[in-house]
Amino acid sequence: MLFRRTVLASFAALALLPLAASAAELPDLGGKSVVVVTENAYPPLQFVDPKSGKAIGWEYDAMNEIAKRLNFKVEYQNTSWDAMIQAVSDGQYNIGMTGITIKEDRKQKVDFSDPYMRSQQFMLVRGEEKRFADAKSFGEFKDGLVGAQPGTTPFYTAVYEVLDGNEQNPRIKLFETFGATVQALKAGDVDVVLTDGTAGKGYVDASNGALKLIGEPLGTEDFGFIFPKGSDLVAPVNAAIAALKADGTLDTLNKKWFLDYKMGE
């Protein structure tokens, strides 16, 4: 319940951001093709539906609606998280989406859209975990291992807010994808994965009690789409995001994916 209140409060906070566009004011991109890259490993933002095998999620719905309103055609492609920012920076893709935290150092390589979602990080653990209950007690549990992707917000949060500030700390086990960290957690190879609540809730809901979220939020982060530096898509996409906020479309997507949707059902 704490998580649900936090998520809804975060949505409400974003709803108070300036709303500068309506549907009638949106530019027409003339049916141009736009290549959007994602990882498909971040439920419920984007993931492969275990029942249908199709790629679905909040970000797909949002991007499809943005494409419709701006009149462009979307081609979706996939790449790993560790390659995504550089690939978008190099112009291999027009837009990147995978719950990417807006950070100043990343702005040196890519342009960000305005934030479309605000989230907070939590500790994801096995359902039977009783050895620690929050970041402080985990930090004191010297045998505990963290699974993380290098270069991500959860990695740096684990290093600087949970452990000792040493990025080479052997208690951190590195994995290529977020999904791999969760599999390692389930298998007992690591003891905790740090994740924003959106992805964490998706995995908890699909775990049948095998996973749970513990502790207080460890930080707040805003998500944005990324573009090559100087992209002429940034302003139109920002206008579309503002319109989706203004007319309640984002609220509808939030309800669909964070409250109503149950993975695997």
SVG drawing of the C-alpha trace seen along z (x, -y; Angstrom):
<svg xmlns="http://www.w3.org/2000/svg" viewBox="-9 -27 46 48">
<polyline fill="none" stroke="black" stroke-width="0.4" points="0.0,0.0 2.9,-2.4 4.2,-1.8 0.8,-2.4 0.4,-5.7 3.9,-6.7 3.3,-6.0 0.0,-7.8 1.5,-10.8 4.3,-10.9 1.7,-10.9 -0.1,-13.7 3.1,-15.7 3.8,-15.4 0.2,-16.4 1.0,-19.8 3.8,-20.5 3.1,-23.3 0.7,-22.2 1.5,-24.1 -0.1,-22.2 -3.5,-20.9 -4.2,-18.4 -5.2,-21.2 -1.7,-22.8 0.4,-19.7 2.6,-19.8 2.1,-17.4 5.2,-15.4 3.8,-14.2 3.9,-10.5 7.7,-10.3 9.3,-7.1 10.8,-7.3 12.9,-4.4 12.3,-3.9 14.6,-1.6 13.8,0.1 15.0,3.0 11.7,4.9 12.9,5.8 11.1,3.2 7.6,4.2 5.1,2.6 6.8,-0.1 7.9,2.2 8.2,6.0 7.3,9.1 3.9,10.4 4.5,14.0 1.1,15.1 1.1,13.6 4.8,13.1 4.0,9.5 5.9,6.4 3.6,4.3 3.5,1.8 3.0,-1.8 5.7,-3.2 4.5,-1.4 1.0,-2.8 2.3,-6.3 4.6,-6.3 1.9,-4.9 -0.4,-7.7 2.3,-10.3 3.0,-9.0 -0.7,-9.1 -1.1,-12.7 2.1,-13.9 1.4,-11.8 4.6,-9.7 5.2,-6.0 7.0,-4.1 9.4,-1.3 10.4,0.4 13.8,2.0 15.6,3.6 19.0,3.2 20.6,3.8 20.6,1.0 24.3,0.7 24.4,-0.1 21.3,-2.3 22.4,-5.8 25.5,-5.6 23.5,-4.2 21.0,-7.0 23.8,-9.5 25.4,-8.1 22.1,-8.5 21.4,-4.8 17.9,-5.4 15.7,-8.4 14.2,-7.9 15.1,-5.6 12.7,-4.5 13.3,-2.2 12.4,-4.1 15.5,-6.3 16.3,-8.6 16.9,-12.2 20.4,-13.0 22.8,-15.8 25.7,-13.5 23.5,-11.8 22.5,-15.1 26.0,-15.5 25.4,-12.6 21.6,-12.8 18.7,-15.2 15.8,-14.3 12.1,-14.9 10.2,-16.5 9.6,-14.0 6.6,-11.8 6.8,-9.9 8.2,-10.2 9.3,-7.2 11.1,-6.2 13.4,-3.3 12.8,-0.4 14.5,2.8 13.2,5.9 13.9,9.2 12.7,12.8 9.3,13.2 10.7,15.1 13.5,12.6 13.7,11.9 17.5,11.2 17.1,7.5 14.2,5.1 15.6,1.9 18.7,0.3 20.4,-0.2 20.0,3.4 21.1,4.7 24.2,2.5 25.0,4.1 24.4,7.6 27.9,8.2 27.0,11.4 24.3,9.7 24.8,9.3 23.2,6.7 22.4,7.4 22.7,4.4 23.3,3.2 26.5,1.0 25.9,-2.6 22.3,-2.7 20.6,-4.7 20.1,-1.5 23.8,-0.7 24.8,-4.1 22.1,-4.1 23.4,-0.7 27.0,-2.0 26.4,-5.4 23.2,-5.0 23.2,-1.4 26.9,-0.3 30.2,-2.1 30.7,-4.3 33.1,-1.9 32.0,-1.2 34.3,1.9 32.6,3.3 32.5,7.1 29.0,7.2 27.7,5.8 27.2,8.4 26.9,7.0 24.4,8.2 23.7,7.1 20.0,6.7 17.5,5.8 15.7,9.0 18.9,10.9 19.3,9.3 15.8,10.4 16.4,14.0 19.6,14.0 17.5,12.8 15.0,15.6 17.8,18.1 19.4,17.0 22.6,15.7 22.0,12.2 19.9,11.0 18.5,7.7 17.9,5.7 17.3,2.0 14.5,0.9 12.1,-2.0 8.7,-1.0 7.2,-0.7 9.3,2.2 9.4,3.7 5.6,3.8 5.4,5.5 7.8,8.3 6.1,8.7 2.7,9.0 3.9,11.7 5.8,13.7 3.0,15.3 4.6,14.3 8.1,15.1 9.2,11.5 8.4,8.4 9.4,4.8 10.8,3.6 12.0,0.5 11.4,-3.2 11.9,-4.9 15.6,-5.5 15.3,-8.4 13.1,-10.1 13.8,-10.1 12.1,-11.5 11.9,-9.4 12.2,-10.8 12.6,-9.7 16.1,-10.2 17.1,-11.6 20.3,-12.4 21.6,-15.8 19.9,-18.5 17.0,-16.3 14.1,-18.1 11.8,-15.5 12.3,-16.9 9.9,-19.8 7.0,-18.0 7.3,-15.1 7.3,-17.5 4.2,-19.1 2.5,-15.7 3.5,-14.8 2.0,-18.0 -1.2,-17.3 -1.4,-13.8 -1.1,-15.2 -3.6,-17.9 -6.4,-15.6 -5.9,-12.8 -4.4,-10.3 -1.4,-9.7 -3.7,-9.2 -5.6,-6.6 -2.3,-4.8 -1.2,-4.9 -4.4,-3.3 -4.2,-0.6 -0.6,0.4 0.0,-0.3 -3.4,0.5 -5.4,2.7 -2.9,4.8 -1.7,8.1 1.2,9.8 0.5,13.3 -3.3,13.0"/>
</svg>
